Amino acid sequence: MAETTFSIWRGDSGGGELQDFTTEVTEGMVVLDAVHQIQAESANDLAVRWNCKAGKCGSCSAEVNGNPRLMCMTRLSDLDLDEPVTIEPMKAFPVMRDLVTDVSWNYKVKKKIKKFKPRAPDSDDGTWRMVQDDIDRVQEFRKCIECYLCQDVCHVLREHHLHEEFAGPRFMVYSAALEMHPLDTEDRLADLKDDGGIGYCNITKCCTKVCPEGITITDNAIIPLKERVVDEHYDPLRKLFKIFRK
């Protein structure tokens, strides 16, 4: 056992500051364990969101030493405990209290995305035929646990606060899961270009790096969607074809 200092942000929408707490750390502990221990020992009113403690619910997202992480999946043994461990709320969303942020904006964005619209069945019994490779392509995107760490690390949202103009990487993944589905017939490209603001992404791959599910957000979702948007709305040959077709 060893005593470790944790600098935890305390406050609300009106402001706040880091407050130091010291607690005993034992082998196998994760950051969330330490936060719960501090709650029990010296800060009973510390607000923190969590649920499964297994890296599957996405609830305990925060910034550990300045890096967006799931607290339940961040082992203390991987951190330098000779220095205070800093724990702060996600910076891309409004603070409600302490480590809890208001992520409701994400739900509003999701509601705006056109829903799945399948083509007619291939047979009279109401079934479809699909190639397994097409299914495998979109299956990766469905691993998302909506922790919003990719949203938090995205500079468009985190630094420039363009929430009204850019949907963020999580919803590029959601859109890709629909757009690339072999049965879907809906067209979301104009929405991605305008309301989704896909042009704001400069493919730095920061979102891919923080994804706890290992989704290749940039290469497999955002870049292919960008290519589709460019082909549909900016390809001069396609524009000429549309003009002559009329």
C-alpha positions in Angstrom: 0.0 0.0 0.0 1.1 3.5 -0.8 -0.4 6.9 -0.2 -1.1 8.8 -3.5 -2.4 12.3 -4.1 -5.3 12.9 -6.5 -6.1 16.4 -7.7 -9.8 16.3 -8.5 -11.8 19.1 -10.1 -14.6 20.3 -7.8 -17.2 22.8 -8.8 -20.2 23.4 -11.1 -21.3 25.4 -14.1 -20.3 28.6 -12.3 -16.7 27.6 -11.9 -14.4 25.5 -9.7 -10.9 24.4 -9.0 -8.7 21.4 -8.4 -8.7 20.0 -4.8 -6.1 17.6 -3.5 -7.0 14.3 -1.8 -4.7 11.7 -0.4 -5.7 8.0 -0.2 -4.1 4.6 0.1 -3.5 2.8 -3.3 -3.3 -0.9 -3.6 -2.3 -3.3 -6.4 -4.9 -3.7 -9.1 -6.7 -0.4 -8.5 -8.1 1.7 -11.3 -8.7 5.5 -11.2 -12.4 4.9 -10.5 -11.6 2.8 -7.5 -9.5 5.7 -6.1 -12.4 8.1 -6.7 -14.8 5.9 -4.9 -12.4 5.5 -2.0 -12.0 9.3 -1.8 -15.8 9.6 -1.8 -16.0 7.2 1.1 -13.2 8.7 3.1 -13.2 12.4 2.7 -15.6 13.7 0.0 -19.0 12.2 0.4 -20.5 14.8 -1.9 -18.1 14.3 -4.8 -20.2 13.8 -8.0 -19.0 11.2 -10.5 -21.0 9.3 -13.2 -20.4 5.6 -13.5 -22.3 2.3 -13.9 -20.8 -1.0 -15.0 -17.1 -0.5 -14.0 -16.2 -2.9 -16.9 -15.5 -0.5 -19.7 -18.8 -1.2 -21.5 -21.3 1.5 -20.4 -19.2 4.6 -21.3 -20.4 6.4 -18.2 -17.2 7.2 -16.3 -15.5 9.3 -19.0 -13.2 12.0 -17.6 -9.7 13.5 -18.2 -6.9 11.8 -16.3 -3.7 13.8 -16.4 -5.2 15.7 -19.3 -6.0 12.7 -21.4 -9.7 11.6 -22.1 -10.0 8.2 -20.6 -12.5 5.8 -19.0 -11.7 5.9 -15.3 -12.7 2.3 -14.8 -10.2 1.1 -17.5 -7.2 3.3 -16.4 -5.0 1.4 -14.1 -3.1 3.3 -11.5 -0.1 1.1 -12.2 0.2 2.7 -15.6 0.4 6.2 -14.1 3.3 8.1 -12.4 2.1 8.1 -8.8 5.1 10.1 -7.7 3.2 13.1 -9.0 -0.5 14.0 -8.2 -3.0 12.3 -10.5 -5.2 15.0 -12.0 -8.8 14.1 -12.7 -11.0 16.6 -14.5 -14.4 16.5 -16.3 -14.5 16.3 -20.1 -13.7 19.7 -21.6 -16.0 19.4 -24.7 -19.2 19.5 -22.7 -20.7 21.8 -20.0 -19.9 20.9 -16.4 -22.9 20.0 -14.2 -21.0 19.3 -11.0 -17.5 18.0 -10.2 -16.7 15.2 -12.7 -20.2 15.1 -14.2 -20.8 16.8 -17.6 -23.9 17.5 -19.5 -23.7 15.3 -22.6 -27.3 15.7 -23.7 -26.2 17.6 -26.8 -25.1 14.3 -28.2 -28.6 12.8 -28.0 -30.0 15.8 -29.9 -27.5 15.3 -32.7 -28.3 11.6 -32.9 -32.0 12.4 -33.4 -31.3 14.5 -36.4 -29.6 11.7 -38.4 -31.9 10.0 -40.8 -32.9 6.5 -39.6 -32.2 3.2 -41.3 -34.3 2.7 -44.4 -34.0 -0.8 -45.9 -34.6 -1.7 -49.5 -37.4 -4.1 -50.4 -36.9 -7.8 -49.4 -35.3 -10.0 -52.0 -37.9 -12.7 -51.6 -41.6 -13.2 -50.9 -40.9 -14.4 -47.4 -39.5 -11.0 -46.4 -35.8 -11.9 -46.3 -32.7 -10.3 -47.8 -29.5 -11.7 -49.3 -26.2 -10.0 -48.2 -22.5 -10.6 -48.6 -20.7 -11.4 -45.3 -17.9 -8.9 -46.1 -20.5 -6.1 -46.3 -21.8 -7.0 -42.9 -18.3 -7.2 -41.4 -17.6 -3.7 -42.6 -20.3 -2.1 -40.5 -20.1 -4.4 -37.5 -17.0 -2.6 -36.2 -19.0 0.6 -35.8 -21.6 -1.0 -33.7 -19.1 -1.6 -30.9 -19.4 2.0 -29.9 -20.4 2.4 -26.2 -21.1 6.2 -26.5 -18.5 7.2 -23.9 -18.0 10.4 -26.0 -14.2 10.3 -25.5 -13.8 10.8 -29.2 -16.1 13.8 -29.0 -14.1 15.2 -26.1 -10.7 14.9 -27.8 -11.9 16.3 -31.1 -10.3 19.8 -31.5 -13.3 21.1 -33.4 -15.5 20.5 -30.3 -12.9 20.7 -27.5 -11.0 23.8 -28.7 -13.3 25.6 -31.1 -16.6 24.7 -29.6 -18.3 24.3 -33.0 -21.1 22.1 -31.6 -23.8 23.7 -33.7 -21.8 23.1 -36.9 -20.0 19.8 -36.4 -21.6 16.5 -35.3 -18.3 15.0 -34.1 -16.6 11.6 -34.7 -19.1 9.6 -32.7 -21.9 10.5 -35.1 -19.6 10.1 -38.2 -19.3 6.5 -36.9 -23.1 6.2 -36.4 -23.7 7.7 -39.9 -21.1 5.3 -41.4 -22.9 2.3 -39.9 -26.1 3.3 -41.7 -24.6 4.6 -45.0 -22.4 1.5 -45.5 -25.1 -1.0 -44.5 -25.8 -3.2 -47.5 -29.6 -2.8 -47.1 -29.8 0.9 -46.4 -31.2 3.2 -49.2 -31.3 6.5 -47.4 -29.1 9.4 -48.6 -27.4 11.3 -45.8 -24.5 12.8 -47.7 -26.0 16.3 -48.0 -26.7 16.3 -44.2 -23.2 15.2 -43.5 -21.8 18.0 -45.6 -24.1 20.7 -44.2 -25.6 19.9 -40.8 -22.9 17.4 -39.9 -20.0 19.6 -40.9 -17.9 16.7 -42.0 -15.5 19.1 -43.7 -14.3 20.4 -40.4 -12.5 17.1 -39.6 -8.9 17.3 -40.7 -8.3 13.6 -40.0 -5.7 13.9 -37.2 -6.9 10.5 -35.9 -7.0 11.8 -32.3 -10.5 10.2 -32.0 -9.2 6.8 -33.1 -6.4 6.9 -30.5 -8.8 7.4 -27.5 -11.5 4.9 -28.5 -11.7 2.2 -25.8 -13.3 -0.2 -28.2 -10.5 0.2 -30.8 -12.8 1.4 -33.5 -10.8 2.8 -36.5 -12.9 5.9 -36.6 -10.9 8.0 -39.0 -9.8 5.5 -41.6 -12.8 3.3 -41.7 -15.7 5.8 -41.0 -14.8 9.4 -41.5 -12.5 9.2 -44.6 -14.9 7.0 -46.6 -17.7 9.3 -45.7 -15.6 12.3 -46.8 -14.9 10.6 -50.1 -18.6 9.9 -50.7 -19.5 13.6 -49.9 -16.8 14.8 -52.3 -17.9 12.4 -55.1 -21.5 13.5 -54.7 -21.2 17.2 -54.3 -17.8 18.4 -55.6 -16.8 16.0 -58.5 -17.0 18.2 -61.6 -17.6 15.2 -63.9 -20.5 14.1 -61.9 -22.0 17.6 -62.0 -21.7 17.6 -65.7 -23.3 14.2 -66.0 -26.2 15.5 -63.9 -26.6 18.5 -66.1 -26.7 16.6 -69.3 -28.9 13.9 -67.8 -31.6 16.5 -67.3 
